[in-house]
Amino acid sequence: MTQDDVSSSQARAAEKAPRRTVLYPQHIELTDKSHIIPFAGYLMPLWYSSIAREHMAVREVAGIFDCTHMGVLEISGSRAAEFIDQLTTNAVMNLEVMQARYSFLLDASGAVLDDLIVFRKGPDNFMLVVNAANSDKIRNWISALLSGEVCVDPRNSSRSIGSRLNMWDLRVVESGQDYSVDIALQGPKSIEVLLALVQGEETKSRIGELRPFRFVQAEVGDVECLVSRTGYTGASIGFELFVNPEKASSLWEIILQVGEPLGLLPCGLGARDSLRIEAGFPLYGRELAGKFGISPYEAGYGWAVKLQKEFFIGKAAMEGVSGRYQMTVARIQLPGTKGTRPVRPDDGVLDNKGRCLGWVTSAAFIGEKQIALVYGEAKSLAEDASVGIYYAARSQGQIEKGRKQSIEKGEFLEPDLTGSVTGRFAKF
């Protein structure tokens, strides 16, 4: 099986009618059906109340997100650690039991297939959480690797990392497996909500003392969960709760029941996107991979690529990129007062002389400002540097009036909006 075969399989899956997550009945009770849209093959709420309200709830109190569409794979067997260490860019062999780690999946050419989190549930038992849109692709890719059907090392065509391991999709009911789907509880009061649902001082202590990227097994409101100190919002306190899909609705309901008096809100895709943009986190296809082929180094995550490992798939390509890349992802702040035209992906990013140095990849209104993630020349995107934005044409009428639909790097243009580069990541 080639990478093209894997991609074709993903494309065919994407053409299918969107599925409903296990929490779909809760969504249609909480918001209008017009707010529910197809996303990554599933019907998901864009918002319940408003994106702005839900965003601020997470920053100031807490929010709960349906992440049950995320891919959750389990790999187990006596050589599981060795296999996953060669499969992913970050270190796995020194990962402790009940510890998680952010990493990347690459193909042999160095193309990013996905970013993911690796959870070590036991010495020979791992859980991989991957992006929903890539779930089928990654499952097929790993299956092909286990059976030795793809090239993993262009410098050594005989190399194989296949092994006699077991792999399950934990969202699919299969006999004897601990099915798991993800519900995210994020924000400064998420710990208060969580502890109110946990019985026993020892369990409360274990959860209260969890460090980032650590997890425990616990009953939350009588529902057995894997409780992980992880998330995608930039919140200094946040959790992901992995639960049997048959219990997900019960868990969602009891979290809302306990959290709503404190100000917790259910949150949709809109706030999930604005929160990660504000925090500076990349989205696969935008600030990672995508049409620009953005590498982990350019995305700001070179620390998750361990070139000191003897081997991982894509290592040769990453050795070529490390220390030599000239483009980067940066975070910029722009005016966002009422009446300001929104910045959109593909708008041009200009230096203080009006020269195009890159493009917007994601943007969101946060109060009276806009935060955008951009891909451009690293030397021109130092923190505090002034930048301009050229709005790309979004209609035929604008094109006819002379506005450019696409902007080439190096072009000189008049900025429509000005702002500045801010720190790459933000903490809340």
HELIX and SHEET records of a PDB file:
HELIX    1   1 GLN A    3  ALA A   14  1                                  12    
HELIX    2   2 TYR A   24  LEU A   30  1                                   7    
HELIX    3   3 LYS A   33  HIS A   35  5                                   3    
HELIX    4   4 ILE A   51  GLU A   60  1                                  10    
HELIX    5   5 ALA A   80  LEU A   87  1                                   8    
HELIX    6   6 ALA A  132  ASN A  134  5                                   3    
HELIX    7   7 SER A  135  LEU A  146  1                                  12    
HELIX    8   8 SER A  190  ALA A  196  1                                   7    
HELIX    9   9 GLU A  201  GLY A  208  1                                   8    
HELIX   10  10 PRO A  245  LYS A  247  5                                   3    
HELIX   11  11 ALA A  248  GLY A  259  1                                  12    
HELIX   12  12 GLU A  260  LEU A  262  5                                   3    
HELIX   13  13 LEU A  269  ALA A  279  1                                  11    
HELIX   14  14 GLY A  290  PHE A  292  5                                   3    
HELIX   15  15 GLY A  302  ALA A  304  5                                   3    
HELIX   16  16 LYS A  315  VAL A  321  1                                   7    
HELIX   17  17 ALA A  378  SER A  380  5                                   3    
HELIX   18  18 GLN A  396  GLU A  400  1                                   5    
SHEET    1   A 3 ARG A  19  ARG A  20  0                                        
SHEET    2   A 3 TYR A  42  PRO A  45  1                                        
SHEET    3   A 3 ILE A  36  PHE A  39 -1                                        
SHEET    1   B 6 PHE A 215  VAL A 220  0                                        
SHEET    2   B 6 VAL A 223  SER A 228 -1                                        
SHEET    3   B 6 GLY A 238  VAL A 243 -1                                        
SHEET    4   B 6 VAL A 181  GLN A 186 -1                                        
SHEET    5   B 6 GLY A  63  CYS A  67 -1                                        
SHEET    6   B 6 LEU A 265  CYS A 267  1                                        
SHEET    1   C 5 GLN A  99  LEU A 106  0                                        
SHEET    2   C 5 VAL A 112  GLY A 122 -1                                        
SHEET    3   C 5 ASN A 125  VAL A 130 -1                                        
SHEET    4   C 5 GLY A  71  SER A  76 -1                                        
SHEET    5   C 5 ASN A 166  ASP A 169 -1                                        
SHEET    1   D 7 MET A 327  PRO A 335  0                                        
SHEET    2   D 7 LYS A 369  GLU A 377 -1                                        
SHEET    3   D 7 CYS A 356  ILE A 366 -1                                        
SHEET    4   D 7 GLY A 348  LEU A 350 -1                                        
SHEET    5   D 7 SER A 386  TYR A 390 -1                                        
SHEET    6   D 7 LEU A 417  THR A 422 -1                                        
SHEET    7   D 7 MET A 327  PRO A 335 -1                                        
END                                                                             
